[in-house]
């Protein structure tokens, strides 16, 4: 059975190694945590809306017409 390599966790801002037990996890420091918060606040990060498949939209429309 092959040996599994340990997962190396890195700060998403500066890419320094972090441990899951650190107080600022997943960040390495309060500074990186605040940089990330600023990106969310400024709109640099967004959560996209779900993408609907064209076939799903047609099926949903025909289902709602059948119920009427």
Phi, psi and omega in degrees: 000129182291146178286140178272135177280141178292146179282129178262112180275138181230148177298131181291344181267305186252354176070017175286149178296141178227160176249146182293344179273352180296148182296326183263013182308134012270010179265161180272340184203169176297325179301311180294325177298317181289325176299315179297316178300318178298324178294321176295316183294326182277351180091010178293330175254138175221153174258118184285156177281156180296143179270125178266134176286143181301321180294323178297319181297318179295317180296319179296319180296316182290327176295318181290328178290324180294327181286337183283000000 
